[in-house]
Amino acid sequence: TQAVQHPQWLRVTVTDLESGKRRVNVRMPAALISTGTKMGAHFSTNIENINPEQLREFVRSGKFGKIVDVIDEEGREHVEVFLE
């Protein structure tokens, strides 16, 4: 049997929809998911609704790539979360 590869990194990006500039680009060990979502929530209210336990489940499952893609029209932000 082959061992399941698990993501090592969690990346949170927040892009300003007006300017197209990235306001947040944070990459941290996937083991710090709770910290990462709290840090992202400091910059974007939309990320507050992301469940850290659900993110941990994605890591355990071996999922890679974009797992959250939210456009906040009111805040004019594009929030993305990746597992790498």
Secondary structure, DSSP 8 states (H G I E B T S, - for coil): --------EEEEEEEETTT--EEEEEEEEGGGHHHHHHHHHHH-GGGGG--HHHHHHHHHHT--EEEEEEEETTTTEEEEEEE-
